[in-house]
Structures are given as structure tokens and as C-alpha cells.
Amino acid sequence: NRNPGVQYDAAEALGELGDPSSVGPLMAAFSGDRYSGVRWKAAEALARIGVPAIGPLVQALSHPDEDVRWMAAIALGEIGDPQAIGPLVRLLGDPDRFVQSRAAFALGELGPEAVGPLMAALREGDPGTREGAARALGLIADTRGIEPLLGALGDPEETVRDAALSALPMMGEEGIRALVRFLKGAGDSEAIIEAFHGLPDHRASETLRALLPGADEDSARIIRALLED
């Protein structure tokens, strides 16, 4: 239909029906329609259809249009099937930073099964992939990611270091304890503290405050400095 409103409603209805035979037409609308609303509704419908849409959505991760790539990533994250992990990890190295961020978010949605591939990407990937892997590990908040993230604090790329700094507090008390130990062992703790400007979110701040009563003098100083930021 030439009317975008009708297209939008049709895509929504097909998602509600959930019939795998509609994957082809929905992919055509998703990858070819210039109206972002219709494209997004088609992506939502494909996510609702689920596993039958995974193959076409994975193919869409290499589409020349960055909007198609990031919407496909989000749809795959919503489906939540582990067969999308490898393609999404590769998407972390996308030249478009927003696509990278959406790939990291989608991997966060996939949960603990993505941790192993993400740890490998954090060690071996290009800078964009390493940064995205660090962010995704923070979103998953699996404590297996703590040691690799601590290692990433020494990454040569500032963006990767920043992503690791942001991810560690998301691991809860274990992550923040590891972070404080790192700060204590740093040669120039004042410079490291400065790098943490604005880091603690609400949850991290609560955990840091809980650590204060049992902290030694150096740790307490570091924790207070982080909270003041």
C-alpha cells in the first residue's frame, strides 16, 4: 500500500499474528522502506515472530544503511536466541558508533551466554569491538566479567578504558571492591580518581557507601573521592 499509515498497521498486525510466512514481506519493508516508523514497526514484528526471523535479521546486520543495522541488532536482542551472539559481537566493530552501542545493548539482553564471547572480544577485538564488549559486559553484570574488565583498565585506547570504568560498578559490590583495589594499587591514585569523574550512578553510590565502614584509611579516601565526583 502507498499509505505509510496502512503499512504501519499491517506490520503491527503481522507481528501480532506471528506467522513465519510473513518474515519475507516484513524484511522487505524493514530493509527497503524509507519511512522510519514503518521500518521500526517491521523490526518489532520480526522480533515478535522470533526464531524464524533470526537468519534474515543476521543478514541485515551487514546492510549499508546504519538504521537497518542497529534496528536488526535490537530485534535480535529482543528475540534472545544465542545463535545471534557471534554476529552481534562482530557488529561491535561497526564503523557507526550508534550501531556499536545498539549491538552492545542487544548483547546485554542476551545475558550470561554472551559473556564468554564478549570476554574474548575484549581481549582480541579492534578498539570499537573492545569498547562495545566492555559496555555489554557491564549491562549483563555477570561477575565473570570483572577480571577482564580490570585488565581493560590498562587498554591503550581511552574509550575502552572509559567503558571498563563504567562497567565495573554495574557488577555490584564485587565489581566495586575490585575497582577500589585497583585504585589502591595504582601508582597515581589521584589521577585515576580524576578519570572517574561522575562515575558512580545511584546503585554504585549505595554500594560505595556500604563499603566505607569497613574500609582502611586509603580505601576510605578513595571511596569518598569517588562519591564526591
C-alpha positions in Angstrom: 0.0 0.0 0.0 1.2 3.5 -0.7 -0.1 4.9 2.5 2.6 4.7 5.3 -0.2 4.5 7.9 -1.6 1.4 6.3 1.8 -0.1 6.0 2.5 0.6 9.7 -0.8 -1.1 10.8 -0.1 -4.1 8.5 3.3 -4.6 10.0 1.9 -4.4 13.5 -0.9 -6.9 12.7 1.6 -9.3 11.2 3.7 -9.2 14.3 0.6 -10.0 16.4 -0.2 -12.9 14.2 3.3 -14.3 14.5 3.1 -16.3 11.3 6.6 -17.2 9.9 5.4 -16.8 6.4 5.3 -13.0 6.9 9.1 -12.8 7.6 9.8 -12.2 3.9 7.4 -9.3 3.4 8.3 -7.8 6.8 12.0 -7.9 5.9 11.3 -6.2 2.6 9.5 -3.4 4.5 12.2 -3.3 7.1 15.2 -3.1 4.8 13.6 -1.1 1.9 11.1 1.3 3.4 12.3 4.9 3.7 9.7 5.7 6.5 11.4 5.1 9.8 8.1 4.4 11.6 7.2 1.6 9.2 10.8 0.3 9.3 10.8 0.2 13.1 7.3 -1.4 13.3 8.5 -4.1 10.9 11.6 -4.7 13.1 9.3 -5.0 16.1 7.1 -7.5 14.2 10.1 -9.6 13.3 11.2 -9.7 16.9 7.8 -10.9 17.9 7.9 -13.7 15.3 11.2 -14.8 16.8 13.4 -17.6 15.7 12.2 -17.8 12.1 13.4 -14.2 11.7 16.9 -14.7 13.0 18.6 -15.6 9.8 17.3 -12.6 7.8 17.9 -10.3 10.7 21.5 -11.5 11.0 22.0 -10.8 7.2 20.6 -7.3 7.8 23.5 -6.6 10.2 25.6 -6.0 7.2 23.1 -3.7 5.4 24.6 -0.5 4.0 22.0 1.6 5.9 23.1 2.1 9.6 19.5 2.4 10.7 18.8 -1.1 9.3 21.8 -2.5 11.1 21.0 -1.1 14.6 17.3 -1.9 14.4 18.2 -5.5 13.4 20.5 -5.7 16.4 17.8 -4.6 18.7 15.4 -7.1 17.2 17.9 -9.9 17.7 18.4 -8.9 21.3 14.7 -9.0 21.9 14.4 -12.4 20.4 17.1 -13.5 22.8 18.4 -16.6 20.9 22.1 -17.3 21.5 22.7 -18.0 17.8 22.8 -14.2 17.4 25.7 -13.7 19.8 28.5 -14.2 17.3 27.1 -11.8 14.6 26.3 -9.2 17.3 29.8 -9.4 18.7 31.2 -8.8 15.2 28.8 -5.8 14.9 30.6 -4.2 17.9 33.3 -3.2 15.4 30.8 -1.4 13.2 32.1 2.0 11.8 29.0 3.7 13.2 29.2 4.4 16.9 25.4 4.3 17.4 25.3 0.9 15.7 28.1 -0.3 18.1 26.1 0.9 21.1 23.0 -0.9 20.0 24.9 -4.1 19.4 26.3 -3.8 22.9 22.8 -3.3 24.3 21.4 -6.3 22.3 24.2 -8.5 23.7 23.3 -7.3 27.2 19.8 -8.5 26.5 21.1 -11.9 25.6 22.6 -12.3 29.1 25.1 -14.8 30.5 25.5 -16.9 27.4 27.2 -13.9 25.7 29.8 -13.5 28.5 32.4 -15.9 27.0 32.4 -14.4 23.5 32.4 -10.9 25.0 35.5 -11.6 27.1 37.3 -12.9 24.0 36.3 -9.8 22.1 37.5 -7.6 25.0 40.9 -9.3 24.7 41.3 -9.6 20.9 39.0 -7.2 19.1 39.7 -3.9 17.5 39.2 -0.8 19.6 35.5 -0.4 18.7 34.8 -4.0 19.5 36.7 -3.9 22.8 34.8 -0.8 23.9 31.4 -2.4 23.0 32.4 -5.6 24.7 33.2 -3.8 27.9 29.8 -2.0 27.8 27.9 -5.2 27.1 29.6 -6.9 30.0 28.5 -4.1 32.3 24.9 -4.5 31.1 25.0 -8.3 31.7 26.5 -7.7 35.1 27.9 -11.2 35.3 30.8 -11.2 37.8 32.9 -13.4 35.4 33.5 -10.1 33.6 35.3 -8.4 36.5 38.8 -9.7 35.8 38.7 -9.0 32.1 37.3 -5.5 32.8 40.1 -4.9 35.3 42.6 -5.9 32.6 40.9 -3.4 30.2 41.7 -0.6 32.5 45.2 -0.8 31.1 44.0 -0.8 27.5 45.9 1.6 25.2 42.6 3.1 23.9 41.0 5.7 26.2 37.5 4.8 25.0 38.0 1.2 26.0 39.3 2.2 29.4 36.3 4.5 30.0 33.9 1.7 29.0 35.6 -0.6 31.5 35.5 2.0 34.3 31.8 2.5 33.7 31.1 -1.3 33.5 32.7 -2.4 36.8 30.3 -0.6 39.2 27.5 -2.3 37.4 28.8 -5.6 38.7 27.6 -4.7 42.2 29.6 -5.0 45.3 32.2 -7.4 43.9 32.8 -5.0 41.0 33.2 -2.0 43.2 35.5 -3.8 45.6 37.7 -4.8 42.6 37.6 -1.2 41.5 38.8 0.1 44.9 41.6 -2.5 45.0 42.7 -1.3 41.5 42.7 2.3 42.7 44.8 1.4 45.8 47.3 -0.3 43.6 47.6 2.4 41.1 50.8 4.4 41.1 48.9 7.8 40.8 45.6 7.2 42.5 44.7 10.9 42.4 45.0 10.9 38.6 42.9 7.7 38.4 40.2 9.3 40.7 40.1 12.3 38.4 39.4 9.9 35.5 36.3 8.6 37.4 34.6 12.0 37.4 30.9 11.5 37.5 31.2 7.7 37.5 29.0 6.5 40.4 25.4 6.0 39.4 22.7 5.6 42.1 23.4 1.9 42.6 27.2 2.3 42.7 26.9 5.1 45.2 24.9 3.0 47.5 27.5 0.2 47.3 30.4 2.6 47.8 28.7 4.0 51.0 28.2 0.4 52.3 31.9 -0.3 51.9 33.0 2.8 53.9 32.6 1.4 57.5 35.0 -1.5 57.0 37.4 0.3 54.7 41.0 1.0 55.6 42.2 4.6 55.5 43.4 4.6 51.9 40.3 2.8 50.6 38.1 5.2 52.5 39.8 8.2 51.0 39.4 6.8 47.5 35.7 5.9 48.1 35.0 9.4 49.4 36.7 10.9 46.4 34.6 8.8 44.0 31.4 9.8 45.9 32.3 13.4 45.8 32.7 13.2 42.0 
